[in-house]
Amino acid sequence: MKQTRRQLWFFLRYVAYRIRKFFREMGLLPAARRTEMARLCSHLDELKEASPKTDGCEECLKTGDTWVHLRLCDTCGHVGCCDSSKNKHATGHFHATGHPVIRSFQPGERWWYCYVDEEMAELD
């Protein structure tokens, strides 16, 4: 039940992010700035934008499994699959290492998520 609630919360945050992005692209909202997002979460103020170690989920590539979307650890560059994937390796990486911030590793998406503060941010 707790996992389902967390997935729903993450999905709703993502929908809100997409709506804000649409309104920014239409010129109805000002562009997001890094300084505004730093107030939400101290971890987002320390973004490193690490280089990816692989082109796909590291664990899924080793086992021959598939994924839905990819997430990149901002601390070390680990690439893991999202919570919509059956293995949820990105979240597993956070629990194993404590690295707080991931970002989307999908083309055209520029958002970050902090597991510790449960905050999502978009950087234009």
Backbone bond lengths (Angstrom), bond angles and torsions (degrees), N, CA, C in turn:
res aa  C-N    CA-C-N  psi(-1)  N-CA   C-N-CA  omega(-1)  CA-C   N-CA-C  phi
1 M - - - 1.446 - - 1.530 111.14 -
2 K 1.352 116.64 -43.39 1.454 120.23 -179.41 1.530 111.04 -62.75
3 Q 1.344 117.00 -40.67 1.458 121.43 179.26 1.524 110.34 -64.19
4 T 1.332 117.47 -41.51 1.459 121.46 179.48 1.523 110.57 -63.69
5 R 1.316 117.16 -42.57 1.455 121.53 178.16 1.535 110.60 -62.56
6 R 1.331 116.15 -40.83 1.474 120.58 179.21 1.532 110.46 -65.37
7 Q 1.340 116.60 -41.62 1.463 120.24 178.90 1.523 110.73 -64.12
8 L 1.332 117.08 -41.09 1.463 121.01 177.51 1.516 110.64 -62.86
9 W 1.338 116.53 -44.03 1.468 120.54 179.22 1.531 109.89 -60.84
10 F 1.334 116.85 -45.33 1.459 120.72 -179.46 1.527 110.24 -63.40
11 F 1.327 117.34 -42.21 1.456 121.54 178.50 1.526 111.08 -61.15
12 L 1.330 117.43 -44.61 1.472 120.60 179.53 1.528 111.54 -64.65
13 R 1.328 117.00 -38.37 1.476 120.30 176.53 1.532 109.71 -63.65
14 Y 1.340 116.51 -39.46 1.455 120.09 179.92 1.532 110.88 -66.60
15 V 1.338 117.26 -41.42 1.464 120.78 177.25 1.524 109.81 -61.20
16 A 1.330 117.45 -43.80 1.469 120.87 178.12 1.528 110.45 -61.33
17 Y 1.336 116.61 -40.90 1.463 121.28 177.28 1.530 110.71 -59.52
18 R 1.343 117.22 -45.69 1.471 120.92 -179.23 1.524 111.58 -65.09
19 I 1.327 117.31 -37.64 1.469 120.88 177.94 1.526 109.95 -65.22
20 R 1.351 116.90 -45.78 1.472 119.73 177.91 1.530 110.28 -60.90
21 K 1.332 117.23 -41.14 1.466 121.39 179.75 1.530 110.16 -61.23
22 F 1.328 116.80 -44.08 1.461 120.86 178.73 1.529 110.38 -59.52
23 F 1.331 117.29 -47.68 1.463 120.14 -179.07 1.528 111.86 -66.00
24 R 1.336 117.86 -32.97 1.474 120.15 175.94 1.527 110.46 -67.08
25 E 1.335 116.38 -41.98 1.462 120.53 179.57 1.524 111.50 -65.37
26 M 1.327 117.18 -31.34 1.457 121.71 178.37 1.534 111.67 -80.68
27 G 1.350 116.79 -5.68 1.456 120.88 179.96 1.524 113.39 80.86
28 L 1.319 117.41 14.87 1.464 121.06 -178.46 1.526 112.63 -92.77
29 L 1.330 116.88 -12.44 1.460 122.39 175.06 1.520 108.21 -131.86
30 P 1.338 118.08 147.24 1.466 119.13 176.45 1.524 110.30 -68.98
31 A 1.311 116.79 154.80 1.465 121.55 179.12 1.519 109.80 -64.14
32 A 1.337 116.13 143.69 1.466 121.11 177.80 1.521 108.97 -69.92
33 R 1.315 115.11 145.26 1.459 120.21 177.69 1.521 109.47 -122.73
34 R 1.301 115.88 149.43 1.457 122.15 -178.33 1.531 111.96 -57.78
35 T 1.316 118.62 -38.44 1.455 121.28 -177.96 1.523 111.73 -64.63
36 E 1.337 117.94 -33.80 1.455 120.67 177.86 1.517 110.78 -67.61
37 M 1.323 117.27 -38.32 1.451 120.65 -176.75 1.512 112.07 -76.82
38 A 1.310 118.27 -26.18 1.454 121.08 179.77 1.529 110.34 -61.98
39 R 1.317 117.31 -27.64 1.460 120.62 179.01 1.528 111.43 -69.54
40 L 1.324 117.74 -25.55 1.456 120.98 -179.89 1.524 111.66 -72.58
41 C 1.302 116.14 -37.53 1.460 120.90 -171.46 1.527 109.49 -155.46
42 S 1.308 116.28 127.82 1.471 119.37 -179.57 1.525 111.99 -66.58
43 H 1.337 117.43 -26.54 1.469 120.10 179.82 1.523 111.69 -68.85
44 L 1.328 117.03 -32.76 1.463 120.14 -179.83 1.525 111.54 -70.36
45 D 1.327 116.27 -18.03 1.458 120.54 177.87 1.528 111.07 -76.68
46 E 1.335 116.34 -14.63 1.459 121.59 -175.88 1.529 112.43 -110.78
47 L 1.316 118.05 30.95 1.462 121.15 -177.13 1.519 111.08 -61.05
48 K 1.327 115.26 135.70 1.461 121.22 -179.24 1.520 112.24 -109.36
49 E 1.324 117.08 -23.71 1.454 122.97 -176.37 1.529 110.94 53.03
50 A 1.307 115.79 62.74 1.465 123.00 -179.56 1.525 110.82 -64.02
51 S 1.304 115.90 151.27 1.468 121.55 177.53 1.525 109.33 -79.05
52 P 1.332 117.41 139.14 1.469 120.06 -179.52 1.522 111.91 -67.29
53 K 1.323 115.19 142.14 1.466 120.93 178.26 1.526 111.83 -81.21
54 T 1.352 116.59 -28.93 1.466 121.61 -178.41 1.530 109.18 -139.72
55 D 1.315 116.51 171.55 1.466 121.57 177.63 1.529 112.35 -92.83
56 G 1.323 117.09 -3.93 1.463 122.20 179.94 1.505 109.35 -145.94
57 C 1.319 116.96 -179.90 1.462 121.44 178.63 1.533 109.17 -60.40
58 E 1.324 115.61 121.25 1.460 120.06 -175.45 1.523 112.86 -56.30
59 E 1.328 116.50 -48.22 1.463 120.48 -177.20 1.525 111.70 -69.85
60 C 1.344 117.00 -41.05 1.469 120.54 179.64 1.529 111.21 -65.14
61 L 1.323 117.61 -37.11 1.459 120.62 177.39 1.529 110.80 -62.91
62 K 1.339 116.42 -38.06 1.473 120.43 -179.87 1.530 111.73 -67.78
63 T 1.349 116.20 -36.48 1.466 119.91 -176.21 1.524 113.30 -96.38
64 G 1.333 117.25 -6.71 1.457 121.01 -178.82 1.516 113.27 79.44
65 D 1.322 116.89 19.19 1.463 121.97 -179.21 1.529 111.03 -85.60
66 T 1.331 116.06 173.24 1.464 121.71 179.17 1.521 109.73 -113.76
67 W 1.333 115.99 168.21 1.463 122.18 179.16 1.514 109.79 -140.85
68 V 1.342 116.16 166.37 1.459 122.20 178.78 1.526 109.68 -95.12
69 H 1.330 117.10 -58.69 1.469 123.22 177.41 1.521 108.37 -134.59
70 L 1.322 115.54 161.65 1.458 120.79 -178.53 1.518 111.30 -112.53
71 R 1.335 115.75 146.64 1.458 123.64 176.60 1.517 108.14 -126.29
72 L 1.341 116.27 144.53 1.454 122.43 -177.98 1.520 109.95 -115.29
73 C 1.317 117.60 126.38 1.465 121.75 176.27 1.515 108.34 -69.91
74 D 1.322 116.01 125.77 1.458 120.87 -177.04 1.524 112.08 -75.84
75 T 1.317 117.42 -14.67 1.461 121.06 -178.86 1.522 112.32 -86.63
76 C 1.349 116.48 -47.86 1.467 118.84 -171.93 1.529 115.15 -121.72
77 G 1.333 118.28 -9.27 1.458 119.95 179.43 1.514 114.74 89.68
78 H 1.335 117.70 8.20 1.463 121.02 177.01 1.529 109.14 -64.32
79 V 1.328 116.67 133.48 1.458 121.49 176.45 1.526 107.59 -105.27
80 G 1.352 115.26 124.47 1.457 120.47 -179.26 1.515 110.80 -132.99
81 C 1.326 115.49 163.69 1.463 119.69 179.46 1.530 110.48 -84.75
82 C 1.331 115.77 154.97 1.467 122.47 -174.32 1.524 112.19 -76.13
83 D 1.321 116.44 175.67 1.462 121.63 179.93 1.528 112.74 -71.66
84 S 1.327 118.56 -13.30 1.460 120.89 174.02 1.524 111.00 -80.20
85 S 1.323 116.88 -17.17 1.462 121.69 175.73 1.527 108.36 -79.60
86 K 1.326 116.51 154.70 1.467 118.92 -175.43 1.526 113.19 -66.89
87 N 1.335 118.34 -28.27 1.468 120.47 -175.54 1.532 114.67 -91.44
88 K 1.321 118.33 -25.03 1.481 122.81 176.71 1.538 112.06 53.03
89 H 1.319 116.75 47.59 1.461 120.64 -175.25 1.527 113.82 -68.61
90 A 1.332 118.96 -28.72 1.471 119.74 179.11 1.529 110.23 -65.07
91 T 1.328 117.07 -45.07 1.466 120.48 177.90 1.527 110.24 -67.02
92 G 1.314 117.00 -38.43 1.464 120.75 176.25 1.520 111.77 -60.41
93 H 1.318 116.37 -38.39 1.462 120.89 177.56 1.524 110.23 -63.27
94 F 1.325 117.65 -41.68 1.473 120.62 177.43 1.530 110.17 -60.53
95 H 1.331 117.95 -46.80 1.464 120.94 -178.28 1.532 111.49 -65.39
96 A 1.325 117.32 -32.54 1.465 120.83 -179.22 1.525 112.83 -78.43
97 T 1.335 116.91 -34.16 1.465 120.03 -172.56 1.529 114.41 -111.71
98 G 1.331 116.58 -25.84 1.466 119.70 -175.40 1.517 113.38 81.62
99 H 1.330 118.01 6.51 1.464 120.71 177.15 1.532 107.80 -67.23
100 P 1.336 118.55 117.56 1.468 120.69 -166.79 1.526 116.76 -79.24
101 V 1.331 118.84 -29.47 1.469 119.85 -168.78 1.526 111.82 -114.66
102 I 1.344 114.03 130.55 1.460 120.55 171.62 1.524 107.77 -118.80
103 R 1.308 115.62 163.58 1.464 119.61 172.84 1.520 108.12 -136.09
104 S 1.313 114.34 160.53 1.454 119.07 177.86 1.526 109.04 -65.94
105 F 1.300 115.79 139.33 1.458 121.29 176.31 1.527 109.06 -112.44
106 Q 1.339 114.99 26.72 1.453 121.99 178.23 1.530 109.10 -96.90
107 P 1.317 118.72 138.76 1.465 121.11 178.55 1.533 111.21 -57.96
108 G 1.322 115.96 134.53 1.458 121.55 176.92 1.515 115.10 84.92
109 E 1.322 118.61 -5.07 1.461 121.03 178.95 1.523 109.49 -107.19
110 R 1.349 116.13 133.94 1.470 121.46 177.35 1.515 109.04 -131.78
111 W 1.309 115.79 76.75 1.451 119.83 175.43 1.516 109.49 -135.06
112 W 1.319 113.78 154.11 1.451 122.69 -179.93 1.524 108.26 -122.81
113 Y 1.333 116.59 154.34 1.459 121.30 177.43 1.519 108.77 -137.74
114 C 1.340 115.63 133.82 1.460 121.40 177.08 1.523 108.43 -104.22
115 Y 1.330 116.70 118.20 1.458 121.29 178.91 1.525 111.53 -66.64
116 V 1.328 117.33 -37.42 1.461 121.33 -175.78 1.528 111.30 -65.16
117 D 1.333 116.40 -51.12 1.465 121.35 -177.10 1.527 113.09 -93.91
118 E 1.340 116.81 -4.18 1.453 122.75 -177.87 1.531 111.34 51.38
119 E 1.328 115.19 49.33 1.457 122.65 179.28 1.518 110.02 -119.99
120 M 1.325 115.85 139.42 1.450 122.54 176.92 1.529 107.92 -111.81
121 A 1.317 117.05 143.09 1.458 120.54 179.55 1.521 109.62 -140.18
122 E 1.306 115.10 146.63 1.458 122.04 176.46 1.518 107.64 -113.65
123 L 1.315 116.57 134.32 1.459 121.18 176.70 1.507 108.36 -117.72
124 D 1.316 115.68 124.31 1.465 120.54 179.36 1.504 110.86 -92.12
